[in-house]
Amino acid sequence: MIGFLLVDKPPGWTSHDVVAKVRRLSGVKKVGHAGTLDPMATGLLVVAVGPVTRLLRFLQDLTKTYVAEARFGIATDSLDADGEITETSPMAFDRDRLEQAVSRFVGEIEQVPPMVSAVKVDGKKLYELAREGKEVERKARPVTIYQFEVLGFESGEFPVASFRIRSSKGTYVRTLVDDVARSLGGRAHLTALRRTANGSLSVADAATIEELETVGVATHLIDPATALADLPSFAVGAQDEDALRHGRQVRIAETFEGPVAALGLEGALVAVGEPEGGWFKSQVVVR
C-alpha cells in the first residue's frame, strides 16, 4: 500500500491524529503529512503512505490556499479562537478600508512567527516556550502572499471578515490577519481556517475520516505522479529509467529551475531531482 491520500481534516483533530488514524487503518507504519494544520483548522491535509513519505518535502514547498474568518478588535494569546483573550478594543472601519489594507499585504512581506508555532529558537520550539508562559524575540522571515481577497464583511464594534489567501510555504495566516488589524489600528484573531488547496491538489477531492473508515485507505490512494503533478517533468525511456533506479545520472535536454520529476513508462514517477550541467541528478528515487 503505497501512495498519497487527500484527507479533509475535521476540527479538533491534530495533523498527528490524522497520521495515526491512517497508520491504524492501513497497517503501514511509515506515514507522514505535508504541512501541519492546527486543531481548530479544517481542510486539506496531504498524507503519504509508505516510502513515498520521502517525497513530502516537494509538496510542502508548494503554495497553500486557505479560506479564513477573523474577528477584529479582539486579540488572543494564540491569535485564534482556541486562545485566551488578551485585548479587547472596538474597531470602526468599513469594507473599502479593509480591502485597501489587505492589498498592501500582497507580494513578498516580512512576517514574525507566532509564539504558538513550531519554529525553533535556541533549539526549543516556540510553542513549547509558550506553554511555559515565556515569550521570546523572534526574527521576521520573508513569505509571499500571492492572493489576499476579502470574501465577506460584517460591520460593527467588532467587525467580522472572511478571506481567501494563497501563500508560500511558511506563511502563518493568523499572523497575517493580525498584521492587517494592526495596520488598521487594532488587533484580530482567527475564528475559522480551512485549507482548500495544496498546489493544485484540492480539498474537493479529499476523503473524510468517516469515508476512510468505511471503505478503507487503499480506495482513496493516488499515485505519486498525480500527487506531484505541479512539478515540471520530463519523460525517460526504459534505459534511462533503469539508470535512475540504480542511482546513476541521465542526460536532460530541457532547462528547468528547481525540482523536476522524471516520468517513466505510462507516466509513472521514477525520480525527483534537479538538473545540473545538462545532467539530471536524483534526490529521491521511487522504488
C-alpha positions in Angstrom: 0.0 0.0 0.0 2.0 3.0 -1.3 0.7 6.4 -2.4 -0.8 9.7 -1.2 -4.1 10.5 0.5 -6.0 13.7 0.3 -7.7 14.0 3.7 -10.3 16.6 4.8 -9.2 17.1 8.4 -12.0 17.7 10.8 -12.0 20.3 13.6 -10.5 19.2 16.9 -8.0 16.8 15.3 -4.3 17.5 15.1 -2.4 16.6 12.0 -0.7 13.9 14.0 -4.1 12.4 14.9 -4.8 12.0 11.2 -1.5 10.4 10.6 -2.1 8.0 13.5 -5.6 7.1 12.1 -4.1 6.4 8.7 -1.5 4.1 10.3 -4.1 2.1 12.0 -6.4 1.8 9.0 -3.7 1.0 6.5 -1.4 -1.2 8.7 1.5 0.8 7.4 3.9 2.3 9.9 5.6 4.8 7.6 3.0 7.6 7.2 3.6 11.4 7.1 1.9 14.6 6.1 2.7 17.8 4.2 2.1 20.9 6.2 0.6 21.0 9.7 -2.9 22.2 10.4 -3.8 23.3 13.9 -6.7 21.5 15.7 -9.1 24.4 15.1 -8.4 24.4 11.3 -10.1 22.1 8.8 -9.4 21.1 5.2 -6.8 19.5 3.0 -4.0 17.5 4.6 -1.9 15.6 2.1 -0.8 12.3 3.7 1.9 10.0 2.3 1.7 6.2 2.9 4.8 4.0 2.6 8.2 5.0 1.3 6.8 7.9 -0.7 7.0 9.9 2.6 10.4 10.9 1.2 8.5 13.0 -1.4 6.6 15.1 1.1 9.2 17.9 1.1 8.3 18.7 -2.5 4.6 19.1 -1.6 5.5 21.2 1.4 7.2 23.7 -0.9 4.0 24.3 -2.9 1.6 27.2 -2.4 -1.2 26.7 0.0 -4.7 28.2 -0.3 -7.0 29.0 2.6 -10.4 30.4 3.4 -10.2 32.2 6.8 -12.6 34.1 9.0 -11.5 36.7 11.6 -12.9 38.9 14.3 -11.4 42.3 14.6 -11.0 44.2 17.9 -10.3 41.1 20.0 -6.8 39.6 20.4 -6.0 36.2 21.9 -2.7 34.8 23.1 -2.7 32.2 20.2 -4.2 34.6 17.6 -7.1 32.2 17.1 -10.3 31.2 18.8 -8.6 28.5 20.9 -6.6 31.1 22.8 -7.3 33.3 25.8 -8.5 36.8 25.2 -5.7 39.3 25.9 -7.1 42.5 24.5 -10.5 44.0 23.6 -10.9 47.3 21.8 -13.8 48.1 19.4 -12.7 49.0 15.8 -14.5 51.1 13.3 -13.8 50.6 9.6 -15.7 49.7 6.5 -15.1 47.1 3.8 -13.4 49.6 1.5 -10.8 50.4 4.1 -10.3 46.7 4.9 -9.7 45.9 1.2 -7.2 48.8 1.0 -5.3 47.4 4.0 -5.4 43.9 2.6 -4.0 44.9 -0.7 -0.8 46.2 1.0 0.0 42.7 2.1 0.1 41.1 -1.3 3.6 40.2 -2.6 6.7 39.4 -0.6 6.3 40.5 3.0 8.2 40.1 6.3 6.3 38.1 9.0 7.2 37.3 12.6 6.3 33.7 13.5 3.7 33.5 16.3 4.7 32.1 19.7 2.4 29.0 19.1 4.4 28.0 16.0 7.0 25.1 15.7 9.8 27.5 14.8 12.8 26.8 16.9 14.7 29.5 18.9 17.9 28.3 20.7 16.9 24.7 20.0 13.5 24.9 21.5 10.1 25.2 19.7 8.2 28.4 20.2 5.0 26.6 21.3 7.0 24.8 24.0 8.2 28.1 25.3 4.7 29.5 25.1 3.4 26.6 27.3 5.9 27.7 29.9 4.5 31.2 29.8 7.5 32.6 28.1 7.6 35.0 25.1 10.9 35.5 23.2 12.1 37.7 20.5 11.5 36.2 17.0 13.2 37.2 13.7 10.9 38.3 10.9 11.0 35.9 7.9 10.1 36.6 4.2 7.0 35.0 2.9 5.0 35.6 -0.3 1.3 36.3 -0.5 0.0 35.6 -4.0 -3.7 36.3 -3.4 -5.4 38.0 -0.5 -9.1 38.6 -1.2 -11.9 39.8 1.1 -14.9 37.4 0.6 -17.3 38.8 3.2 -17.6 41.6 5.7 -19.9 42.3 8.7 -19.5 45.7 10.3 -20.0 46.5 14.0 -17.9 47.3 17.0 -16.0 44.0 16.4 -16.2 43.5 12.6 -16.0 40.0 11.2 -14.4 39.4 7.8 -13.7 36.3 5.6 -10.8 36.0 3.2 -9.2 33.8 0.5 -5.5 33.6 0.8 -2.9 31.8 -1.4 0.6 32.0 0.1 4.0 30.5 0.1 5.3 27.8 2.4 5.9 29.1 5.9 3.1 31.7 6.0 1.1 32.0 9.2 -2.5 33.1 8.4 -3.2 34.0 12.0 -0.2 36.4 12.0 -1.2 37.8 8.6 -4.7 38.7 9.7 -3.5 40.2 13.0 -0.9 42.3 11.0 -3.8 43.6 8.8 -5.7 44.5 12.0 -2.6 46.3 13.4 -2.4 48.4 10.2 -5.9 49.4 10.9 -5.1 50.4 14.5 -6.3 47.3 16.4 -5.9 43.6 16.7 -7.7 40.5 15.4 -7.9 36.7 15.8 -8.9 33.8 13.6 -12.3 32.3 14.2 -12.1 29.8 11.4 -9.5 28.5 9.0 -9.9 26.0 6.2 -7.1 24.9 3.8 -8.7 24.4 0.4 -5.6 23.5 -1.7 -2.0 22.4 -1.6 -0.7 23.5 -5.0 -3.3 22.1 -7.5 -4.4 19.4 -5.1 -7.9 20.3 -3.9 -10.0 19.6 -0.8 -12.9 18.9 -3.2 -11.1 15.6 -4.0 -10.3 14.8 -0.3 -11.8 12.0 1.7 -13.2 12.4 5.2 -12.1 10.3 8.1 -15.5 8.6 8.0 -15.0 7.6 4.4 -11.6 6.2 5.1 -13.0 4.2 8.0 -15.9 2.9 5.8 -14.2 2.0 2.5 -10.5 1.8 3.6 -7.4 3.7 2.7 -6.5 1.9 -0.5 -9.6 3.1 -2.3 -8.5 6.7 -1.9 -4.8 6.4 -2.6 -3.4 8.5 -5.5 -0.2 7.7 -7.3 3.0 9.8 -6.8 2.9 11.3 -10.3 -0.6 12.6 -9.7 0.3 14.0 -6.3 3.4 15.8 -7.7 1.8 16.9 -10.9 2.7 20.6 -10.1 6.4 19.8 -10.6 7.8 20.3 -14.1 8.6 16.9 -15.6 10.3 15.1 -18.5 10.0 11.6 -19.9 12.7 8.9 -19.8 12.9 5.7 -21.8 13.5 2.3 -20.3 17.3 2.5 -20.4 17.4 5.9 -18.5 14.7 4.7 -16.1 16.9 1.7 -15.2 19.9 4.0 -14.8 17.9 6.3 -12.4 16.7 3.4 -10.4 20.3 2.3 -9.9 21.4 5.7 -8.7 23.0 6.9 -12.0 22.6 10.3 -13.6 20.9 10.7 -17.0 21.2 13.4 -19.7 18.5 16.1 -19.7 17.9 18.4 -22.6 15.3 20.7 -21.1 16.2 23.7 -18.9 14.4 23.7 -15.5 14.7 25.5 -12.3 14.2 23.7 -9.0 12.9 20.2 -8.5 11.9 18.2 -11.6 10.0 14.9 -11.9 11.3 12.1 -14.2 8.4 10.1 -15.6 8.8 6.6 -17.0 6.5 4.1 -18.7 2.9 5.1 -18.7 3.7 8.3 -16.8 4.8 6.7 -13.6 7.1 8.7 -11.3 10.6 7.4 -11.4 12.5 10.1 -9.5 12.6 13.7 -8.4 15.8 15.7 -8.7 17.5 18.7 -10.1 19.3 19.3 -13.4 23.0 20.2 -13.1 25.1 20.9 -16.1 22.9 19.0 -18.6 22.5 16.0 -16.2 19.6 15.0 -14.1 20.7 14.2 -10.5 18.1 12.3 -8.5 17.3 13.4 -4.9 14.6 10.8 -4.4 14.1 7.6 -6.4 10.7 5.9 -6.3 11.3 2.2 -5.9 
